[in-house]
Amino acid sequence: MSFGGSTDYSQPVTNTVPVTFTAGGSCSSTFQTLWSAVGSSGTSLAFTPTSFGGASTLSGTAAGVTSPCSPDSVIPFTNIQLSILNGAVGSTSLSGYIADTTLGTELCLTGGTLSMPSGWKLPGISLSSTASLCFPVSASTASGGTLGTATSSMLTVSNVTLPFGTPSTTVPYVLSLSFTPGSTQTVAIHAAPVTPPGSAPSAVMDVTAHWTGTTVAASGQLDLVNIPYGGNWTASFTVSTGGSGSLAGGASSITLTNSGTYAPLPGFMLSNITLTLSSASGLALAATGTFGNASQPITLPVTG
């Protein structure tokens, strides 16, 4: 109040300032369970990748954490051991992390190498931040949890040699690893020329593995392209997983047959054609050659 133009300071003066309070963010309950389990000293965690149906495990060491859990918290995950479908995909020195993302809690592998059974004679595929393999953590416990459908960026390795060799040494090859979407995922390995080879002979190889409900079923197929001897050249071969897993029983060659005929010259016909692709000698031909007419043919074995 005021008297004669002066101000009475005996009365309190109150200024009202609006204040907005924003609560601190929190991590998801799934991630919080793992964060609390890891603690400051770290711990081992084991997960079950359920999307493959069976015969699949993932385990590793989670590094210790000290700060309160928040939406941008990350648990470093190292010494990871991975086996998908009884080792159809295995691991060497894998590392990664567990974090809350816009997709939920995820476990991602971003370092090390994904490997196949040594008997498959195929190279490993290196992982990085741009070539990663991730799983959503669908449920968590103090010791790990379960993982959902695997997702990956392009996982490839170039300049590969197929276990059965290639028809032409001038054509470079690339191998890719993918995981088909769905409630039960399939491991798919595809090897093919880096670019369409034009008219040069080449090969395309596919290997797949999936869970049948009781066991791992795996199979392989080889297709030869730009082969002049008539028709399509395709051969199926056996595939086994595990420590002693192999392609075609560990053979270094594969034989393809075709019921068609081929006439390289007028009056000369090839039949009973067999092609053998070998890592040691490349592509070889065996056939029956027929000269002359049908009434008086001359036949002889042809190799090349």
N, C-alpha and C positions, 0 to 999 in steps of 0.2 A: 504494500500500500504506500501511498505517496502523500506528503504534507509539504505544502509550499514549494513544490518542485524537487524535494529531496526524496531519496529512496529509503524505505525501512528495511534494513537487512536482518531484522530480528525474525522475519518469516522465511521458512525454507522455500527454495526455488526448485521446482521439479521439471526436468526435461525428459520427455518420453521419446526413446529411439527404438524403432522396430528392429528385432534381431531374429534372423532365420537360423535354426539349428538343423544341421544335416548329420544324421547318424553315420558312423563309420561303416564301411562295407564289410561284409563277412563272406567267408568262403562257403561253398556248398557243403552239405552234411556228408556227402560221399568223400569229398576231399578232406574235410575236417577229421574224419575217422582215420585216414591214412596219416595226416599231419600229426595228430596226437600220438599215433602208434610209433612214428619215427622218432619224435622227441629230439633232444639235443645230442644224443649219442648215435643216432641212426639205427637201422635195423634191416634184417632181411625180409623181403616180401615175395610172396608167390601168388601168381595169378593163373586162372584157367581161361584160355581163349575159347569160349563156348561156341563161337560161330563156325568152327570147323567140325563140330560134332563129337570129336573124341581124339585120343592119341596126340594131344597138344598141350604144352606147358610153357610157362614163362616165369622166370624168377630172377632176382637180382638184389643188389644192396642199395638201400635208400640212405643218402647222406643225412647227417643230423641237421636239424633246423632249430633256430632260436627265437626268431621274431614271431609275433602273433600272426595267426593265419589270416590272410586277406585274399581278395579276389585275384590279385596278381602274384600270389605266392607260387613258388616252384620248388618241387622236391627233385634234386638231382638223383638219377638212377643209373648205377653202373654195375659192372661184373654180371651183365645180363646173360642168362642162358635161355635160349629159345629153341623149341622143337615143335614144328607144325606137322601134323599127320605123320608121326613116327619118323621124323627127321627128313621128310621130303624137303623141308626148309629148316636149316639149322643156323648156328651162329658162331661167329668168331669175334671176341672182344667187343661185344655190343655195349652201347651206352645211350642214354637218353634222359627223359625227364617225365614227371607227372605234374599236371597243372590243371587248374580250372580254365576252361576256354568258353567261347560263345556256344560251343556244341556240348558243353558239360565237362565233367572230369575226363581227361584223356591221358593215356600213357603213350608216349611217342619214342620211337627208336631213331636216333639221328646220327649215330656214329658206329663204326665197326663194319662188319661184313656179314651179309646173309649168304649161307652156303647150302649146297646140295650134297647128297651122299658122295663120297669120293669115288665110288664105283660108277657114278654117272659121267665122270670125266668132263664136268662142266665147271667153268670158273665161278667164283663167288661174285656177289654184287655189293659194292661199297655203298654205305648209307651216309647221308649228310643232312644239313638243314633243308636242302632243296630236293633231296631224294630220301624221303623218310617213310617209315611204316608206323601207323598210329592205330590205337584201339580205344574206344570209349570204355571207361570203367563203369560197368553197369551196376555193380554192387561192391562195397568195400567192407573189410573187416580189419581187425588189428594185425592180421598176418598177411593180408593181400586182398583177394577178391576175385571177381569174375570180369571178363572182358567181352565186349560185344563185337560187332562186325568190323573186321580190319579194313582200313583204307590206306592207300599209298599213293604217292606221286609216281612219276615214271621211273621204274627200277630197271635199268639196262646196263649192259656191259658190251663194249665194242671189240672188234678184232678177235672174235672167238673162233675156235676150231671145233667142228662138230665131232662127237665121239666116233662116228663112222667115216670121217673125212668128208671132202666135198668134191663135186664133179670137176670143178675148175679152181685152180689156185689164184686166179686173177679176180675172183669175186669176194669182197669182204663181207663178213657176217656180223650181226648184232643179236644178242640174246636178251630177252625181256622176261620179267617175272611179274605176274599179276594175280589178284585174288578176286574171283568172280563174286558179284554181290548176291545176296539171298540169305535165307535162314540157315542154310548149310553151305559154307563157302568151299570152293574148289581152288586148289593151287594150279596155276597154268603157266607153263614155261614154253616160250615160242622163240625159235631161232630161224632167222631168214636173212637174205641179203640186205645190206644197209639201204641200198636203192635198187629199183628194178634193174636186173642185169641185161636188159635188151635180149639179144639172141643167145647169150652165153648160157651153157648148162648150169643149173644151180639146184639147191636143195632147200626144203622147208621142213623143220622138225618141230613137233609138238609133243609135250609130255604133260599129263594131268594126273592129279591125285585128289581123292575125295573120301569122305567117311560114308560107309554103307549103312551104318547103324550098329555094326558089330566089328568092323575091321576097316583098314585102309585099302582102297582099290585104286590102282594106278595103271596107266596104259600109255603107249607111245605110238606115234605115226610119223613116217618119213615120206615126203612127196618129192619127186624129181621133176624139174621144170626145164623146158626147152631141150628135151631129149628127142632126137630125130627118129627113134625106132618105133614110132606108132603108138597111139593111145596114151592113157594116163598111167604113170608109174607111181604106185603107192604101196607101201609095206607097213604093216602093223608090227610092233615089237613089244615084248614083255618089259614091265617096269616093276622093280621092287624097292622098298624103302628100308630104313634102319641102317645100322652100322655096316652091314654087308650088302646094302642096296646096290642095284646095278641096272643098266639098260641092256636089253637083249641078252641077259645072262652074262654080261661082261664081254661080249664079243666085240672085236674091233672092226667088224665088217657086217654088212647087211645085204641080203639078196632079195631082188625084186623080180617078179615074173609077170608076163603079160601074154594073153591068149591071142593077141593080134599078130599080124604079119607086116613085113616092111620090104619094099622093093627099091633098093638103092640104085639099081640099073635095070634097063629093059631085059627081060629074060632071066633075071636073077632075083630070087625071093628068099627072105629070111623068115624063119618060123621058130617056134619053141624058144623064143628069145628070153634070156636071163641076164639081168644086170647085177653086178656086185659092186657096191660102194665100200671101199676100204680105206682106213686111215693110213695104211702103208703104201697103197698103190693107186688110189683114186678110183675112177670108174672103169670097170672091165665088162666086156660083152662076151657072151657065149650063146650060140644059136646054131640052128641047122640051116645050111644054105642049099637051095635047090636051083639047078640050071635046067634050061630046056623046057619042053612042053610037058603037059600032064601025062602023055602016053609013054614018053621015054625020058623021065627025069634023071638027073644026076644029083645026088645029095652028098654033102660033106660037112663036117663040123667046121664052124667058123668061130674064131676067138679074136678079141681085139680090145 
